Amino acid sequence: MKTCPYCGTKVALSPLSSYCSFCEMQISRGDLQDYGKRKNFLPASQPSLSDLNKSTAQLMNFSTVELLFLLKFARKERADIYQQRYVFIQAMKEGANEFSGAEQYAFLEYERATRKCFVLENLVRERMGYYPSKLTDSYIQTLAARMEESVKKDMVIQQPKPI
């Protein structure tokens, strides 16, 4: 039995579309659930560092958990770039002016990394209403565990017992 992912009501199937009478809306075939199950929002795998190179439009298709992982990666990358730039600046203060080109390149990379952080923070903020100032492994693991737990309770209403 195919059901609505929002309310658990049996969905009226037709060759072209699916309709939930309770929600009064069309349901895409990909969103249909079986027997009142809840839609699982946990990704099958963790995103990779290469996903940071994707455009904002592409990142908008990632799940919230994936965006949090990417934000953690992006913040780490930005911190590493900042540290490199700091080394160049310190060397230039000591008179090693041959590093000015490297420092300018490091600044451009830092700006790019910072803007990517802004994008990811705002995408997370759109979904959660805020973005975490500090992202730890335990924060993400706790969120994933809560998401797993919320999938376990089916949307099924028991029929009343005869009185």
N, C-alpha and C positions, 0 to 999 in steps of 0.2 A: 504494500500500500504506500503510495507516494504522498508525502505530507508537506505542508508549508514550513519553511525553516524558521518562521517568526512565531506562529501560534500553534503549530502542530495539527491543524485541521487537515482532513483528507482533501486533496486537491483534485479538482475536475480536470482530467486530462483530455486534450484534443490533439490532433496531428500537428498543429502549428504552435499551440501555446498551452499553458497551464494557468488555472485561475483559482485563487483562494477566495471563497465566499465570505469568510470572516474578515480578512484584511481588505477585501474588495480591491484586489490588484492582481496583475499578471505576475507569475513567478517564472523565472527563467529555468530551463531544464537543468542547468548546472547547479542551481540552488536547491532543487527538490531534495527532500530527505526521505528516509525510509522509516515508517512506523513511529513518527513523532520524535525522531532523534534530532538533536540540536546540531547546527552547523559547527564544524570544527575550524577554528581560525588559526590553529598552530601550523606553522609552515613545516613541510616535510624535511627540510634541511636548513642549516644556518647559512646566511649569506656570506659571500667571500669578500675579500678586500677589493677585488676587481669591480664589484658592484658599486663601489664609491664613484667610479668613473661614469656611471649612468646618468642620463639627463634627469631633470626634475620630473618631467612627464613620465618617464619610466619608473622613477622612484615612487611616484604616487600609486602605482599598482602593487607595491610591496605591503605586506601585512604590518601591523603595528609592532609586533615583536621583531620582525626583520629590520624595521626602521630603527628600533632601539639598539640592536646589534650594530647596525651601520653607524649610528651616532657615536657609539662607544669607539668603534674603529676610527672614525673621522676625528674625534677629539684626541685620540692617541697620536694619530698622524700629525695633527696640527701641533701638538706639544713637541713632537720630535723635530719638526721643521723649525719651530721657534728656538729650540735648543741649538740647532745647527747655526741658525742666524745669529744667535747670541755669541757663539764661538767666533764667527767672522767679525762681529762688531768688536769683541774684545781684542782680537788680533789687530784690527785696524787702529784701535786706540793705542796699541803698542808700536804703531808705525808701519805695519805690514799692509800698505795701501794696495798691494796687488790682489787683495781679496774683495775689493769694492764691487767688482762684477759678480762674484759669487754671492755677496751679501744682497745685491739687488735681485738676483735670481731667487735667492732664498726668501726675500720679502714677497715677490710675486707668487711663489709657491705657498707661502703663509697666508696671503690674501685669498688665494683659491681655496685652500683648506678651510679657512674661516668661513667663507661664503657657503661652502658645502655643509659645514656645521649649521649655519643659519637655516639652510634649506631643510635639513633633516630635523632640526629643532621645531621648525614651523609645521612640518608635516606631522610630527608626533603631537604637537600642540593642537592641531586641527582635530585629531582623533581623541585625545585624552583630556583636552582642556588646559594642559600645562605640559612642560617638558622637564624631565628630571635634571636637576643641577649636577647631580653626581650619579653615574651609572656604574653599578658594581655587578659582578657576576651573580651575586645573591639576589639583587633586585630583579634581574631578568629571569632568573630561575624561579623566584617566587611568583612572578607574573605568569610565567608559563605553567606552573603548577596550578595556579588559580584558574587559568584557562582550561586546562585538562579537567579539573574538577567540575567546572561549570557545564561541560559537555556530557557528563555522566547522567545527569537527571533528565530523563525523557519527558517530553511534553505530552503526557497521556493523562486523561481524566477518567477515573474509574466510574463505571456506570453505577447508579444508585441501587442499593439492595432493596428488594421488596419489603414493605413494612407489614 
